[in-house]
Amino acid sequence: MASIIFYEKPGCRNNARQKDLLRAAGHTLEVRDLLSEAWSAETLRPFFGNRAVAEWFNRAAPRVKSGEVIPEALDAGQAVALMIADPLLIRRPLMESGGRRMAGFEPEGVKMWIPLSVAGYPEIGMTAPESCRRPSPCPFPDQQMGMSADQPPVPTPA
C-alpha cells in the first residue's frame, strides 16, 4: 500500500472521512496542517496539475462563497498568490505519494492513482467525499490562520 502525505485543515470532518477511507484501504498517512504549511508557488502549484485554475479552489471557502474571490476570473499566478496568502482557498486535501501530487478527493481519480476500496463507505458512491456537509462555513477559519477579523483582506486581482 501507499505512504501518503495528506495536507488537511485540522478539524475538517470531510478530511477526517477521507483519511478514514485511505487508512481502511491500508494506506499509511503522514498528516500535515494545510493552513500552517509554508507554501510557495513552487511547492503548491504541482498539486493542481493540468486542471483548470477554477478547479484549484475550495468552493466552501468563505471568500469564494461571498464572491470576494472569483476563481474563474484568475490566472494561475494570481490564484497561487491568493492561496499562499489565504490557504483556506486551497482545494483540499492535498495529497502526495510516489512523486505524484493531487488536489481534492474524487474517489475515481484517487483509485486510478492508489488502491482505494469503498467497502463500508456506501455514501462515497452517492456524494463526493470532498463536498462539505456543513450548512454554514466553519466557525473558526480566521483563528486557525492566526488572523484577526479586523485585518484587511488580501486584494483580489481584477
ROTORVO-267480 format. One record per atom (N, C-alpha, C): x, y, z; atom name; residue in one letter. Coordinates in steps of 0.05 Angstrom, whole numbers, always signed. Atoms other than C-alpha are relative to their C-alpha. Example, Ala and Ser with C-alpha at 12.3 -4.5 7.8 and 13.67 -1.06 7.14 Angstrom:
{X->+18&Y->-24&Z->+0&a->N&r->A}
{X->+246&Y->-90&Z->+156&a->CA&r->A}
{X->+18&Y->+24&Z->+0&a->C&r->A}
{X->-16&Y->-24&Z->-1&a->N&r->S}
{X->+273&Y->-21&Z->+143&a->CA&r->S}
{X->-15&Y->+22&Z->+14&a->C&r->S}
This chain:
{X->+17&Y->-24&Z->+0&a->N&r->M}
{X->+0&Y->+0&Z->+0&a->CA&r->M}
{X->+18&Y->+25&Z->+0&a->C&r->M}
{X->-15&Y->-25&Z->+3&a->N&r->A}
{X->+20&Y->+73&Z->-8&a->CA&r->A}
{X->+4&Y->+14&Z->+26&a->C&r->A}
{X->-5&Y->-19&Z->-21&a->N&r->S}
{X->+50&Y->+122&Z->+40&a->CA&r->S}
{X->-7&Y->+27&Z->-11&a->C&r->S}
{X->+11&Y->-25&Z->+11&a->N&r->I}
{X->+14&Y->+188&Z->+31&a->CA&r->I}
{X->+5&Y->+23&Z->+19&a->C&r->I}
{X->+0&Y->-25&Z->-15&a->N&r->I}
{X->+29&Y->+258&Z->+55&a->CA&r->I}
{X->-27&Y->+13&Z->-5&a->C&r->I}
{X->+28&Y->-9&Z->+2&a->N&r->F}
{X->-41&Y->+285&Z->+69&a->CA&r->F}
{X->-1&Y->+27&Z->+14&a->C&r->F}
{X->+3&Y->-27&Z->-11&a->N&r->Y}
{X->-49&Y->+361&Z->+78&a->CA&r->Y}
{X->-30&Y->+5&Z->+5&a->C&r->Y}
{X->+28&Y->-4&Z->-8&a->N&r->E}
{X->-113&Y->+376&Z->+115&a->CA&r->E}
{X->-4&Y->+26&Z->+14&a->C&r->E}
{X->+8&Y->-21&Z->-18&a->N&r->K}
{X->-150&Y->+431&Z->+150&a->CA&r->K}
{X->-7&Y->-14&Z->+26&a->C&r->K}
{X->+6&Y->+14&Z->-26&a->N&r->P}
{X->-148&Y->+408&Z->+223&a->CA&r->P}
{X->-29&Y->+5&Z->+8&a->C&r->P}
{X->+28&Y->-2&Z->-9&a->N&r->G}
{X->-218&Y->+394&Z->+248&a->CA&r->G}
{X->-20&Y->-4&Z->-22&a->C&r->G}
{X->+18&Y->+3&Z->+22&a->N&r->C}
{X->-248&Y->+386&Z->+179&a->CA&r->C}
{X->-12&Y->-28&Z->+0&a->C&r->C}
{X->+14&Y->+26&Z->+0&a->N&r->R}
{X->-300&Y->+330&Z->+180&a->CA&r->R}
{X->+5&Y->-16&Z->-26&a->C&r->R}
{X->-4&Y->+14&Z->+25&a->N&r->N}
{X->-291&Y->+315&Z->+107&a->CA&r->N}
{X->+28&Y->-12&Z->-2&a->C&r->N}
{X->-27&Y->+11&Z->+0&a->N&r->N}
{X->-216&Y->+308&Z->+114&a->CA&r->N}
{X->+2&Y->-24&Z->+18&a->C&r->N}
{X->+0&Y->+24&Z->-18&a->N&r->A}
{X->-228&Y->+260&Z->+173&a->CA&r->A}
{X->-12&Y->-24&Z->-15&a->C&r->A}
{X->+12&Y->+22&Z->+16&a->N&r->R}
{X->-274&Y->+217&Z->+128&a->CA&r->R}
{X->+19&Y->-10&Z->-21&a->C&r->R}
{X->-19&Y->+8&Z->+22&a->N&r->Q}
{X->-222&Y->+218&Z->+72&a->CA&r->Q}
{X->+23&Y->-15&Z->+12&a->C&r->Q}
{X->-22&Y->+14&Z->-13&a->N&r->K}
{X->-166&Y->+197&Z->+120&a->CA&r->K}
{X->-9&Y->-28&Z->+8&a->C&r->K}
{X->+10&Y->+26&Z->-8&a->N&r->D}
{X->-210&Y->+141&Z->+147&a->CA&r->D}
{X->-2&Y->-19&Z->-24&a->C&r->D}
{X->+2&Y->+16&Z->+25&a->N&r->L}
{X->-223&Y->+117&Z->+76&a->CA&r->L}
{X->+27&Y->-10&Z->-9&a->C&r->L}
{X->-27&Y->+8&Z->+8&a->N&r->L}
{X->-149&Y->+116&Z->+59&a->CA&r->L}
{X->+12&Y->-20&Z->+19&a->C&r->L}
{X->-11&Y->+19&Z->-20&a->N&r->R}
{X->-129&Y->+81&Z->+123&a->CA&r->R}
{X->-14&Y->-27&Z->-2&a->C&r->R}
{X->+15&Y->+25&Z->+3&a->N&r->A}
{X->-185&Y->+30&Z->+114&a->CA&r->A}
{X->+10&Y->-16&Z->-25&a->C&r->A}
{X->-10&Y->+14&Z->+23&a->N&r->A}
{X->-155&Y->+14&Z->+46&a->CA&r->A}
{X->+29&Y->-9&Z->+4&a->C&r->A}
{X->-26&Y->+10&Z->-6&a->N&r->G}
{X->-88&Y->+0&Z->+80&a->CA&r->G}
{X->+23&Y->+20&Z->-4&a->C&r->G}
{X->-21&Y->-20&Z->+5&a->N&r->H}
{X->-50&Y->+65&Z->+65&a->CA&r->H}
{X->+9&Y->+12&Z->+26&a->C&r->H}
{X->-12&Y->-14&Z->-23&a->N&r->T}
{X->-4&Y->+100&Z->+114&a->CA&r->T}
{X->+0&Y->+29&Z->-6&a->C&r->T}
{X->+2&Y->-29&Z->+4&a->N&r->L}
{X->-14&Y->+174&Z->+124&a->CA&r->L}
{X->+19&Y->+15&Z->+17&a->C&r->L}
{X->-14&Y->-20&Z->-15&a->N&r->E}
{X->+32&Y->+229&Z->+145&a->CA&r->E}
{X->-16&Y->+26&Z->-3&a->C&r->E}
{X->+20&Y->-22&Z->+1&a->N&r->V}
{X->-18&Y->+283&Z->+163&a->CA&r->V}
{X->+14&Y->+26&Z->+7&a->C&r->V}
{X->-11&Y->-27&Z->-4&a->N&r->R}
{X->+2&Y->+356&Z->+157&a->CA&r->R}
{X->-22&Y->+21&Z->-1&a->C&r->R}
{X->+18&Y->-23&Z->-2&a->N&r->D}
{X->-33&Y->+422&Z->+171&a->CA&r->D}
{X->+3&Y->+17&Z->-25&a->C&r->D}
{X->+0&Y->-16&Z->+25&a->N&r->L}
{X->-50&Y->+454&Z->+104&a->CA&r->L}
{X->+2&Y->+30&Z->+6&a->C&r->L}
{X->+1&Y->-29&Z->-6&a->N&r->L}
{X->-61&Y->+522&Z->+138&a->CA&r->L}
{X->+26&Y->+11&Z->+11&a->C&r->L}
{X->-25&Y->-11&Z->-11&a->N&r->S}
{X->+6&Y->+527&Z->+172&a->CA&r->S}
{X->+25&Y->-7&Z->-16&a->C&r->S}
{X->-22&Y->+7&Z->+17&a->N&r->E}
{X->+49&Y->+498&Z->+117&a->CA&r->E}
{X->+11&Y->+26&Z->-13&a->C&r->E}
{X->-12&Y->-24&Z->+13&a->N&r->A}
{X->+99&Y->+549&Z->+88&a->CA&r->A}
{X->+0&Y->-5&Z->-30&a->C&r->A}
{X->+3&Y->+4&Z->+29&a->N&r->W}
{X->+74&Y->+546&Z->+16&a->CA&r->W}
{X->+15&Y->+20&Z->-16&a->C&r->W}
{X->-11&Y->-18&Z->+20&a->N&r->S}
{X->+110&Y->+576&Z->-43&a->CA&r->S}
{X->-13&Y->-8&Z->-26&a->C&r->S}
{X->+11&Y->+7&Z->+26&a->N&r->A}
{X->+90&Y->+577&Z->-116&a->CA&r->A}
{X->+11&Y->-27&Z->-9&a->C&r->A}
{X->-14&Y->+25&Z->+8&a->N&r->E}
{X->+140&Y->+521&Z->-128&a->CA&r->E}
{X->-10&Y->-25&Z->+14&a->C&r->E}
{X->+10&Y->+23&Z->-15&a->N&r->T}
{X->+112&Y->+476&Z->-74&a->CA&r->T}
{X->-30&Y->-5&Z->-3&a->C&r->T}
{X->+29&Y->+2&Z->+2&a->N&r->L}
{X->+38&Y->+490&Z->-84&a->CA&r->L}
{X->-10&Y->-7&Z->-28&a->C&r->L}
{X->+10&Y->+3&Z->+28&a->N&r->R}
{X->+29&Y->+493&Z->-160&a->CA&r->R}
{X->-2&Y->-28&Z->-10&a->C&r->R}
{X->+1&Y->+27&Z->+11&a->N&r->P}
{X->+46&Y->+420&Z->-175&a->CA&r->P}
{X->-24&Y->-17&Z->+9&a->C&r->P}
{X->+23&Y->+15&Z->-9&a->N&r->F}
{X->-14&Y->+395&Z->-136&a->CA&r->F}
{X->-24&Y->+2&Z->-19&a->C&r->F}
{X->+23&Y->-5&Z->+18&a->N&r->F}
{X->-61&Y->+423&Z->-189&a->CA&r->F}
{X->+3&Y->-12&Z->-28&a->C&r->F}
{X->-4&Y->+13&Z->+26&a->N&r->G}
{X->-30&Y->+390&Z->-250&a->CA&r->G}
{X->-11&Y->+17&Z->-23&a->C&r->G}
{X->+11&Y->-15&Z->+23&a->N&r->N}
{X->-66&Y->+409&Z->-314&a->CA&r->N}
{X->-29&Y->+7&Z->+3&a->C&r->N}
{X->+28&Y->-8&Z->-5&a->N&r->R}
{X->-133&Y->+424&Z->-282&a->CA&r->R}
{X->-4&Y->+30&Z->-6&a->C&r->R}
{X->+6&Y->-28&Z->+4&a->N&r->A}
{X->-167&Y->+490&Z->-298&a->CA&r->A}
{X->+3&Y->+14&Z->+26&a->C&r->A}
{X->-5&Y->-16&Z->-24&a->N&r->V}
{X->-150&Y->+545&Z->-249&a->CA&r->V}
{X->-24&Y->+0&Z->+19&a->C&r->V}
{X->+24&Y->-1&Z->-17&a->N&r->A}
{X->-222&Y->+549&Z->-224&a->CA&r->A}
{X->-3&Y->-25&Z->+17&a->C&r->A}
{X->+3&Y->+26&Z->-15&a->N&r->E}
{X->-217&Y->+476&Z->-201&a->CA&r->E}
{X->+20&Y->-2&Z->+23&a->C&r->E}
{X->-20&Y->+0&Z->-21&a->N&r->W}
{X->-159&Y->+493&Z->-155&a->CA&r->W}
{X->-11&Y->+9&Z->+27&a->C&r->W}
{X->+11&Y->-14&Z->-24&a->N&r->F}
{X->-204&Y->+528&Z->-105&a->CA&r->F}
{X->-19&Y->-17&Z->+16&a->C&r->F}
{X->+19&Y->+11&Z->-19&a->N&r->N}
{X->-242&Y->+506&Z->-44&a->CA&r->N}
{X->-25&Y->+16&Z->-3&a->C&r->N}
{X->+25&Y->-15&Z->+5&a->N&r->R}
{X->-313&Y->+526&Z->-64&a->CA&r->R}
{X->-15&Y->+7&Z->+26&a->C&r->R}
{X->+13&Y->-6&Z->-26&a->N&r->A}
{X->-333&Y->+526&Z->+10&a->CA&r->A}
{X->+15&Y->+22&Z->+16&a->C&r->A}
{X->-15&Y->-21&Z->-13&a->N&r->A}
{X->-280&Y->+578&Z->+28&a->CA&r->A}
{X->-17&Y->+26&Z->+3&a->C&r->A}
{X->+17&Y->-24&Z->-4&a->N&r->P}
{X->-314&Y->+640&Z->+58&a->CA&r->P}
{X->+4&Y->+21&Z->-22&a->C&r->P}
{X->-5&Y->-21&Z->+20&a->N&r->R}
{X->-281&Y->+687&Z->+8&a->CA&r->R}
{X->-10&Y->-7&Z->-28&a->C&r->R}
{X->+11&Y->+9&Z->+25&a->N&r->V}
{X->-304&Y->+645&Z->-51&a->CA&r->V}
{X->-31&Y->+1&Z->+1&a->C&r->V}
{X->+29&Y->+0&Z->-3&a->N&r->K}
{X->-375&Y->+636&Z->-24&a->CA&r->K}
{X->-12&Y->+28&Z->+0&a->C&r->K}
{X->+9&Y->-28&Z->-1&a->N&r->S}
{X->-381&Y->+711&Z->-12&a->CA&r->S}
{X->+2&Y->+15&Z->-26&a->C&r->S}
{X->-5&Y->-13&Z->+26&a->N&r->G}
{X->-359&Y->+728&Z->-83&a->CA&r->G}
{X->+24&Y->+19&Z->+1&a->C&r->G}
{X->-24&Y->-16&Z->-2&a->N&r->E}
{X->-297&Y->+765&Z->-58&a->CA&r->E}
{X->+21&Y->-10&Z->-19&a->C&r->E}
{X->-19&Y->+12&Z->+19&a->N&r->V}
{X->-254&Y->+716&Z->-97&a->CA&r->V}
{X->-16&Y->-16&Z->-20&a->C&r->V}
{X->+14&Y->+14&Z->+21&a->N&r->I}
{X->-279&Y->+692&Z->-164&a->CA&r->I}
{X->+21&Y->-16&Z->-16&a->C&r->I}
{X->-21&Y->+17&Z->+12&a->N&r->P}
{X->-236&Y->+633&Z->-186&a->CA&r->P}
{X->+1&Y->+1&Z->-30&a->C&r->P}
{X->+1&Y->-1&Z->+30&a->N&r->E}
{X->-258&Y->+637&Z->-259&a->CA&r->E}
{X->+13&Y->+24&Z->-12&a->C&r->E}
{X->-11&Y->-25&Z->+9&a->N&r->A}
{X->-230&Y->+707&Z->-264&a->CA&r->A}
{X->+30&Y->+2&Z->+3&a->C&r->A}
{X->-29&Y->-1&Z->-7&a->N&r->L}
{X->-159&Y->+689&Z->-243&a->CA&r->L}
{X->+17&Y->-17&Z->-19&a->C&r->L}
{X->-19&Y->+17&Z->+14&a->N&r->D}
{X->-98&Y->+664&Z->-279&a->CA&r->D}
{X->+16&Y->-16&Z->+21&a->C&r->D}
{X->-15&Y->+18&Z->-18&a->N&r->A}
{X->-50&Y->+612&Z->-249&a->CA&r->A}
{X->+16&Y->+16&Z->+20&a->C&r->A}
{X->-16&Y->-15&Z->-18&a->N&r->G}
{X->-3&Y->+663&Z->-219&a->CA&r->G}
{X->-16&Y->+15&Z->+21&a->C&r->G}
{X->+17&Y->-14&Z->-19&a->N&r->Q}
{X->-58&Y->+704&Z->-187&a->CA&r->Q}
{X->-12&Y->-20&Z->+20&a->C&r->Q}
{X->+12&Y->+20&Z->-18&a->N&r->A}
{X->-91&Y->+641&Z->-159&a->CA&r->A}
{X->+19&Y->-10&Z->+21&a->C&r->A}
{X->-20&Y->+10&Z->-19&a->N&r->V}
{X->-28&Y->+614&Z->-128&a->CA&r->V}
{X->+7&Y->+21&Z->+21&a->C&r->V}
{X->-7&Y->-21&Z->-19&a->N&r->A}
{X->-11&Y->+681&Z->-97&a->CA&r->A}
{X->-22&Y->+4&Z->+21&a->C&r->A}
{X->+23&Y->-2&Z->-19&a->N&r->L}
{X->-81&Y->+686&Z->-66&a->CA&r->L}
{X->+0&Y->-24&Z->+20&a->C&r->L}
{X->+1&Y->+23&Z->-17&a->N&r->M}
{X->-76&Y->+615&Z->-39&a->CA&r->M}
{X->+23&Y->-1&Z->+20&a->C&r->M}
{X->-22&Y->-1&Z->-19&a->N&r->I}
{X->-8&Y->+626&Z->-8&a->CA&r->I}
{X->-7&Y->+20&Z->+22&a->C&r->I}
{X->+8&Y->-19&Z->-20&a->N&r->A}
{X->-36&Y->+687&Z->+27&a->CA&r->A}
{X->-23&Y->-9&Z->+18&a->C&r->A}
{X->+23&Y->+10&Z->-14&a->N&r->D}
{X->-100&Y->+651&Z->+47&a->CA&r->D}
{X->-5&Y->-29&Z->-6&a->C&r->D}
{X->+2&Y->+29&Z->+6&a->N&r->P}
{X->-94&Y->+575&Z->+49&a->CA&r->P}
{X->-28&Y->-12&Z->+2&a->C&r->P}
{X->+27&Y->+10&Z->+0&a->N&r->L}
{X->-168&Y->+567&Z->+63&a->CA&r->L}
{X->-11&Y->-1&Z->-29&a->C&r->L}
{X->+9&Y->+0&Z->+28&a->N&r->L}
{X->-176&Y->+580&Z->-12&a->CA&r->L}
{X->+8&Y->-26&Z->-14&a->C&r->L}
{X->-11&Y->+23&Z->+13&a->N&r->I}
{X->-138&Y->+516&Z->-29&a->CA&r->I}
{X->-20&Y->-24&Z->+1&a->C&r->I}
{X->+17&Y->+24&Z->+1&a->N&r->R}
{X->-180&Y->+457&Z->-51&a->CA&r->R}
{X->+15&Y->-22&Z->+16&a->C&r->R}
{X->-13&Y->+20&Z->-16&a->N&r->R}
{X->-166&Y->+401&Z->-2&a->CA&r->R}
{X->-15&Y->-26&Z->-1&a->C&r->R}
{X->-27&Y->+0&Z->-10&a->N&r->P}
{X->-140&Y->+354&Z->+15&a->CA&r->P}
{X->+20&Y->+2&Z->-23&a->C&r->P}
{X->-22&Y->+3&Z->+18&a->N&r->L}
{X->-73&Y->+359&Z->-19&a->CA&r->L}
{X->+13&Y->-26&Z->+8&a->C&r->L}
{X->-12&Y->+26&Z->-6&a->N&r->M}
{X->-41&Y->+291&Z->-25&a->CA&r->M}
{X->+25&Y->-4&Z->-18&a->C&r->M}
{X->-24&Y->+5&Z->+15&a->N&r->E}
{X->+28&Y->+268&Z->-46&a->CA&r->E}
{X->+9&Y->-28&Z->+7&a->C&r->E}
{X->-9&Y->+28&Z->-3&a->N&r->S}
{X->+53&Y->+197&Z->-57&a->CA&r->S}
{X->+14&Y->-9&Z->-25&a->C&r->S}
{X->-14&Y->+12&Z->+23&a->N&r->G}
{X->+104&Y->+164&Z->-102&a->CA&r->G}
{X->+7&Y->+21&Z->-21&a->C&r->G}
{X->-7&Y->-21&Z->+19&a->N&r->G}
{X->+124&Y->+230&Z->-134&a->CA&r->G}
{X->-23&Y->+14&Z->-14&a->C&r->G}
{X->+24&Y->-12&Z->+12&a->N&r->R}
{X->+53&Y->+247&Z->-154&a->CA&r->R}
{X->-15&Y->+16&Z->+21&a->C&r->R}
{X->+15&Y->-18&Z->-17&a->N&r->R}
{X->+11&Y->+303&Z->-125&a->CA&r->R}
{X->-28&Y->+3&Z->-10&a->C&r->R}
{X->+28&Y->-2&Z->+7&a->N&r->M}
{X->-64&Y->+313&Z->-124&a->CA&r->M}
{X->-14&Y->+20&Z->+19&a->C&r->M}
{X->+17&Y->-18&Z->-16&a->N&r->A}
{X->-113&Y->+366&Z->-100&a->CA&r->A}
{X->-29&Y->-10&Z->-2&a->C&r->A}
{X->+28&Y->+9&Z->-1&a->N&r->G}
{X->-183&Y->+346&Z->-78&a->CA&r->G}
{X->-1&Y->-30&Z->+3&a->C&r->G}
{X->+4&Y->+28&Z->-5&a->N&r->F}
{X->-212&Y->+278&Z->-64&a->CA&r->F}
{X->-23&Y->-10&Z->-15&a->C&r->F}
{X->+20&Y->+12&Z->+18&a->N&r->E}
{X->-250&Y->+248&Z->-121&a->CA&r->E}
{X->+6&Y->-30&Z->-1&a->C&r->E}
{X->-6&Y->+29&Z->-2&a->N&r->P}
{X->-255&Y->+172&Z->-109&a->CA&r->P}
{X->+10&Y->-12&Z->-26&a->C&r->P}
{X->-9&Y->+13&Z->+25&a->N&r->E}
{X->-248&Y->+153&Z->-182&a->CA&r->E}
{X->+29&Y->+9&Z->-7&a->C&r->E}
{X->-27&Y->-9&Z->+6&a->N&r->G}
{X->-186&Y->+196&Z->-191&a->CA&r->G}
{X->+20&Y->-11&Z->+20&a->C&r->G}
{X->-17&Y->+11&Z->-20&a->N&r->V}
{X->-156&Y->+171&Z->-126&a->CA&r->V}
{X->+5&Y->-30&Z->-6&a->C&r->V}
{X->-3&Y->+29&Z->+7&a->N&r->K}
{X->-169&Y->+98&Z->-147&a->CA&r->K}
{X->+18&Y->-5&Z->-24&a->C&r->K}
{X->-18&Y->+3&Z->+23&a->N&r->M}
{X->-132&Y->+109&Z->-212&a->CA&r->M}
{X->+30&Y->+4&Z->+9&a->C&r->M}
{X->-26&Y->-7&Z->-10&a->N&r->W}
{X->-72&Y->+132&Z->-171&a->CA&r->W}
{X->+10&Y->-21&Z->+21&a->C&r->W}
{X->-7&Y->+19&Z->-21&a->N&r->I}
{X->-72&Y->+86&Z->-110&a->CA&r->I}
{X->-25&Y->-18&Z->+5&a->C&r->I}
{X->+23&Y->+16&Z->-5&a->N&r->P}
{X->-116&Y->+27&Z->-90&a->CA&r->P}
{X->-18&Y->+13&Z->+21&a->C&r->P}
{X->+20&Y->-12&Z->-18&a->N&r->L}
{X->-180&Y->+52&Z->-56&a->CA&r->L}
{X->-25&Y->-17&Z->+0&a->C&r->L}
{X->+24&Y->+16&Z->-2&a->N&r->S}
{X->-235&Y->+7&Z->-31&a->CA&r->S}
{X->-21&Y->+17&Z->+14&a->C&r->S}
{X->+21&Y->-15&Z->-13&a->N&r->V}
{X->-301&Y->+39&Z->-14&a->CA&r->V}
{X->-19&Y->-18&Z->+16&a->C&r->V}
{X->+17&Y->+18&Z->-16&a->N&r->A}
{X->-329&Y->-22&Z->+22&a->CA&r->A}
{X->-3&Y->+12&Z->+28&a->C&r->A}
{X->+5&Y->-11&Z->-27&a->N&r->G}
{X->-361&Y->+1&Z->+86&a->CA&r->G}
{X->-6&Y->+30&Z->-1&a->C&r->G}
{X->+5&Y->-28&Z->+3&a->N&r->Y}
{X->-370&Y->+71&Z->+58&a->CA&r->Y}
{X->-19&Y->+4&Z->-23&a->C&r->Y}
{X->+19&Y->-2&Z->+23&a->N&r->P}
{X->-433&Y->+67&Z->+15&a->CA&r->P}
{X->-6&Y->+28&Z->-8&a->C&r->P}
{X->+7&Y->-28&Z->+7&a->N&r->E}
{X->-443&Y->+142&Z->+18&a->CA&r->E}
{X->+20&Y->+11&Z->-20&a->C&r->E}
{X->-20&Y->-10&Z->+19&a->N&r->I}
{X->-380&Y->+151&Z->-24&a->CA&r->I}
{X->-11&Y->-1&Z->-28&a->C&r->I}
{X->+11&Y->+2&Z->+27&a->N&r->G}
{X->-417&Y->+127&Z->-85&a->CA&r->G}
{X->-21&Y->+20&Z->-6&a->C&r->G}
{X->+22&Y->-19&Z->+4&a->N&r->M}
{X->-471&Y->+179&Z->-75&a->CA&r->M}
{X->+9&Y->+29&Z->+0&a->C&r->M}
{X->-9&Y->-28&Z->-3&a->N&r->T}
{X->-434&Y->+242&Z->-55&a->CA&r->T}
{X->+30&Y->+0&Z->+0&a->C&r->T}
{X->-29&Y->-2&Z->+0&a->N&r->A}
{X->-363&Y->+264&Z->-66&a->CA&r->A}
{X->+9&Y->+5&Z->+29&a->C&r->A}
{X->-9&Y->-4&Z->-28&a->N&r->P}
{X->-325&Y->+258&Z->+0&a->CA&r->P}
{X->+14&Y->+26&Z->+5&a->C&r->P}
{X->-12&Y->-26&Z->-5&a->N&r->E}
{X->-296&Y->+327&Z->-10&a->CA&r->E}
{X->-21&Y->+22&Z->+2&a->C&r->E}
{X->+22&Y->-19&Z->-2&a->N&r->S}
{X->-364&Y->+361&Z->-11&a->CA&r->S}
{X->-6&Y->+6&Z->+29&a->C&r->S}
{X->+4&Y->-7&Z->-28&a->N&r->C}
{X->-373&Y->+399&Z->+54&a->CA&r->C}
{X->-30&Y->-3&Z->+6&a->C&r->C}
{X->+28&Y->+4&Z->-8&a->N&r->R}
{X->-437&Y->+379&Z->+90&a->CA&r->R}
{X->-10&Y->+20&Z->+20&a->C&r->R}
{X->+9&Y->-20&Z->-19&a->N&r->R}
{X->-438&Y->+438&Z->+137&a->CA&r->R}
{X->-19&Y->+20&Z->-13&a->C&r->R}
{X->+19&Y->-19&Z->+12&a->N&r->P}
{X->-497&Y->+485&Z->+126&a->CA&r->P}
{X->+12&Y->+29&Z->-1&a->C&r->P}
{X->-12&Y->-26&Z->+0&a->N&r->S}
{X->-452&Y->+545&Z->+141&a->CA&r->S}
{X->+31&Y->-4&Z->+2&a->C&r->S}
{X->-29&Y->+3&Z->-2&a->N&r->P}
{X->-377&Y->+559&Z->+139&a->CA&r->P}
{X->+10&Y->-8&Z->+28&a->C&r->P}
{X->-12&Y->+8&Z->-26&a->N&r->C}
{X->-332&Y->+531&Z->+193&a->CA&r->C}
{X->+2&Y->+25&Z->+18&a->C&r->C}
{X->+2&Y->-24&Z->-17&a->N&r->P}
{X->-336&Y->+577&Z->+254&a->CA&r->P}
{X->+26&Y->+13&Z->+7&a->C&r->P}
{X->-24&Y->-11&Z->-10&a->N&r->F}
{X->-263&Y->+590&Z->+264&a->CA&r->F}
{X->+23&Y->+2&Z->-21&a->C&r->F}
{X->-22&Y->-1&Z->+19&a->N&r->P}
{X->-223&Y->+600&Z->+199&a->CA&r->P}
{X->+21&Y->+22&Z->+6&a->C&r->P}
{X->-19&Y->-22&Z->-6&a->N&r->D}
{X->-192&Y->+667&Z->+220&a->CA&r->D}
{X->+19&Y->-8&Z->+23&a->C&r->D}
{X->-17&Y->+8&Z->-23&a->N&r->Q}
{X->-167&Y->+639&Z->+286&a->CA&r->Q}
{X->+20&Y->-21&Z->-8&a->C&r->Q}
{X->-19&Y->+21&Z->+8&a->N&r->Q}
{X->-135&Y->+579&Z->+252&a->CA&r->Q}
{X->+22&Y->+12&Z->-17&a->C&r->Q}
{X->-20&Y->-13&Z->+17&a->N&r->M}
{X->-98&Y->+625&Z->+204&a->CA&r->M}
{X->+17&Y->+20&Z->+15&a->C&r->M}
{X->-15&Y->-19&Z->-15&a->N&r->G}
{X->-73&Y->+669&Z->+260&a->CA&r->G}
{X->-7&Y->+29&Z->-8&a->C&r->G}
{X->+8&Y->-27&Z->+8&a->N&r->M}
{X->-111&Y->+729&Z->+231&a->CA&r->M}
{X->-21&Y->+10&Z->+19&a->C&r->M}
{X->+22&Y->-12&Z->-16&a->N&r->S}
{X->-156&Y->+776&Z->+267&a->CA&r->S}
{X->-21&Y->+10&Z->-19&a->C&r->S}
{X->+22&Y->-8&Z->+17&a->N&r->A}
{X->-223&Y->+796&Z->+240&a->CA&r->A}
{X->+3&Y->+29&Z->-11&a->C&r->A}
{X->-3&Y->-28&Z->+9&a->N&r->D}
{X->-200&Y->+869&Z->+233&a->CA&r->D}
{X->+23&Y->+3&Z->-19&a->C&r->D}
{X->-21&Y->-3&Z->+20&a->N&r->Q}
{X->-142&Y->+853&Z->+186&a->CA&r->Q}
{X->-12&Y->+5&Z->-27&a->C&r->Q}
{X->+11&Y->-4&Z->+27&a->N&r->P}
{X->-152&Y->+879&Z->+116&a->CA&r->P}
{X->+2&Y->-25&Z->-17&a->C&r->P}
{X->-2&Y->+23&Z->+16&a->N&r->P}
{X->-168&Y->+826&Z->+65&a->CA&r->P}
{X->+22&Y->+2&Z->-21&a->C&r->P}
{X->-20&Y->-1&Z->+21&a->N&r->V}
{X->-117&Y->+807&Z->+12&a->CA&r->V}
{X->-15&Y->+8&Z->-25&a->C&r->V}
{X->+14&Y->-10&Z->+24&a->N&r->P}
{X->-135&Y->+845&Z->-51&a->CA&r->P}
{X->-3&Y->-22&Z->-21&a->C&r->P}
{X->+6&Y->+18&Z->+21&a->N&r->T}
{X->-167&Y->+804&Z->-106&a->CA&r->T}
{X->+7&Y->+12&Z->-27&a->C&r->T}
{X->-6&Y->-12&Z->+26&a->N&r->P}
{X->-137&Y->+815&Z->-175&a->CA&r->P}
{X->-25&Y->+4&Z->-17&a->C&r->P}
{X->+23&Y->-6&Z->+17&a->N&r->A}
{X->-185&Y->+847&Z->-224&a->CA&r->A}
{X->+1&Y->-15&Z->-26&a->C&r->A}
